[in-house]
Amino acid sequence: MLLIGLSGSIATGKSTVSSILSSPPHNLPIIDADVLARKVVEPGTRGYREIVQYFGPTTPDLLVASSETMPEAGPDGKGRPLNRPALGVRVFGDSKEKVADRTRLNQIVHPAVRWEMFMTVLRCYLSGHWAVVLDIPLLFESSLDRFCGVVVVVAVAEPETQMERLTARDGHLSLKQAEDRVRSQMDVRLKAARCAARGEGKGVVLWNDGSRGELKVQVDAAVENLRKSRPTWWSWLLLACPPLAMAVSAVRVYQNVIINRRWKEHEKEVVAKL
């Protein structure tokens, strides 16, 4: 089974691509890291308790305010849900304090998300899917690209386009907050360069500076090329022979490690040109 790592940056169109891939005629299963990240910090979970313990004392509005419809102990007695906008204000930014807080949040959330992701991938493999999409905003930052046969990055050529889309989509954000969120992630142009450096058949960059229709044409063409290079019989062979599937996965991880080492050697040169 092919693991397709889908990434991008905030407001570049990753969710749109995910929607296209999950709809006919592709019908690919999507494992959304953002959805899993919400799941693992729901009230009552270990992640929720660790976040409240760490951020609660210094973030008064960390939890959704109690009201007639939201009891003090939460709707099910496990606690009130996290106030995600307040948590976002706390961790998004490039100051040392915000970077440290964001790092701590990632240390809480990422391990739980990876476990949920692994279990979902296993279920997709056993169901006989030829491919599954890992929708992960921080694909490179979390080093999960090592496990992907193909990486797809949705990018825009101009930073101004990204800011315009973000402020139009999230009207509650101030300009400063929007800028903080963009800066808290790797430059999408750098992600695109890193994806392209993986080579043909291993990295696909989708430039989303136009309409949704133009983006869909790119997505359809990319999926068609992937299907041609990975026939159905190969997927069934891997399903029927788990040892072969494990061997193929091990080779893929090794190849990706080599690709990442080569990228590190000239990453500074690419950054200097942006």
N, C-alpha and C positions, 0 to 999 in steps of 0.2 A: 504494500500500500504506500502510495506517495504522500509524504507530508509536505504541504504547501504552506510556507510561512508568509503570512500577509501582514505587512507593516506600512507605516507612513508616519505622519505627524498630525497633530490636532488640526482639524478643519482642512485636510487635503483631499478627502474623499474616500478614505479607507472603508467607512461604513457603507458607502454606496457600492463599492466593488464587492464587499461581502454580501450585500443584498442581491447583486447580480449573480454571483456564484452560487448562492443558495436557491435561486429560482430556476424554473425551466428555461432552457433545456439542460442546464448543467446539474442542478439538484445536488450540489456537493454539501456534505455535512460541515457545519461551521462550529468551531470551538472558540468561543469569544472570551478572551482573557478578561475583558472588562466585566462581563456578566459573571464569570467565576470569581472575580475580585470582590464583587458585591456579595456573592453567596457566602464566601468564607469569612465575611465580617458581619454577618447578620447577628442580631441579638441572640445570645446563648452560645455562640461559637467561641473557640479559643482565641481566634483573631480579634473578635469584638472585645473580649475581656482585656487582651494585651493593649489594644489601642486606647481603651478607656483608662487603663492604669497609667499609661505613659503620657497621653495628651490631656486627659481629663483635668488634672490639677491646674493647668495653665491655659486651658481653652474652655471658658465658661459655657459657650454655646456649642460644644462638641456634639451634644445630643439634640434631637428634635425636641422643641419645647413641648412641655405637657399642656394639655388642653382638655376640653370636654370629650373630644374624640381620641385623645392620646393620653392614657393614664400615666401617672408618674413612673410606674413599674413596667410600662410598655403594654401593648395589646394582649400579649400572652404571658406577661409576668417575667419575661426574660430581659427586660430593659428596653428603653426607648431607642429607636434606630439612630444611626450616626447622622449628623447634619453634614452631609458631604460638601456643600459649598463652604462651610466654616472650616472643615478640615483641609479643603483645597487652598483656602487663603493662608492657612498655617504652613503648608509644605511647599507651595509653588513660589519660586523666586530663586535668585542666585546668591543671596547672602549666605554666610557660613552657617548661621542658625537654621535657615530654611533648608539648606542642603543636608545638614545633619538630621533634621526632622524627617525629611523625605527619605533619606537613607534608612532611618529606623522604621518608617512605615513600610518601606519595601521589604525589609527584613522580616516583618511580621506577615505580610500578605503573600509574597512571592512563593515561599515553600508550600503553602497550602494550595495556591493556585496551580502549581506544577503537579502536585499529586492528583488534583481533580482532573487536570488536563491529561495526565498519563492514563488514568482510568477510562476517560472518555475515548481517547485514541485506541485503547485496547478493545473497547466495545465496537468501535467502527471497523477495526481490523477483523474482528470475529464475525461482523455482519457482512463482510465481503465487499466493502467499498473500495473502489480503485484509488481513491484519493480522499484526503480530508484537509480542510483549511484551518490552520492555526492563526486566528486573528489576534495578533499580539502587537500593541503599539510599541512596546519596548523590546522588540525581537532581538536586535543586536545588543542592546544594553544588558539584557539578561542572558546573553550567550546561547539562547535557545535556537538560534539559526544553525548551530552545529548539527542539529538533529533533522534538519529539513532538506529534502531532496531538491526543492526549488524555493527560492525566496522571491516574493513579489512586493515591490515597494510602490505605493501611490504617492506621487510627488507633484509639486507645482514649481514652475521655473522662477517665479518672483515672490519674495517674502511678503510683498504688499498684498498679493492675492490671498495668501493664507490669513493675514490679519483682517482683511475685509470680510472674508467668509466667517471667521471666528466671531467677530463683533456682531455680524448680522444674525448669526445662529444663536449666540448666547448674549442676548441684549442686557442681561443683568450684570455682565462684567464691565468694569471700567477699563479704559485703555491700558492703564498700568497693569491691571490684573490679567488682561489678555496677553500683554507682552511678557509677563512673568510666566504664563503657561507655555507660551511658545519657546521661550528661552530655557525652560526646565527640561526640554527634550532636545535630542540631537537634531542639528540642522537637517531638514528633510532633503536638501540638495546633497548633503554628505551621505545620507542614507542611500540616495539614488546612486551615487558614485560607488559606494561600497557594494550595492546590489549588482550593478553592472560589472564590477570587477570580478564577480564570481564566474563570469563567462557564459557563453551561449548555452541555453538549456538548463542553467542552474540559477540564473538571475534574470528577472523580468521587471523593467521599470515602466510603469504606466503614468504618463504625463497627463494630469487632469487640469489643464488650464482652459479647457473648452466646455462644451455642453455634456450632459449626461449621456446623450446619444453617441457622441464621439468617444466617450470613455468606454461605453459598452462595446463598441466595435473593437477597441483594443483588447478588452477582456475576452471576448469571444475568440479572437484570433489567437490569443495566448493559450487558452484552454484547448483549442483545436490542435495546436502544435504539441502540447503536452500529451494529449491523447494519442497522437501519431507516434510519439517516441516511447510510449508505454502502452502496448497493446493489452487487451482484456485478458488474453491467455496468461500473460505474465503476472497479473494481479491474482488470478486464480491459482497459479502455481505457488506463489508466495503464501497464499492462504492454506493450501494443501500441505505445504512443507515448511512448518515453523522454523526449523534449523536454518533453512536457506534464507528465510526472511530475516532472521537474526544476523546471519553473515552479511547479507546485503546492507543491513542497517549499520553494522560495525564498519564496513568499508566506507559507507557514506559519511559517517561521523569523522573517520580518519581524513577523508578527502576535504571535508569542511574545515578541519583543524589546520590543514596545510594552506587552504585558501585564506583563512583568517590571518595566519602568520605572514603570508605574502602581502595582505592588505596593510598590516601594521607597518611594514617596511616603507610604504610610500604614502601612508595616511597624511602625514604632515604636509607633503607636497600638494595633495588634493585640497586640504584645508586652506592652504595659503592662496589657492586660486579662487576660492569662493568669495 
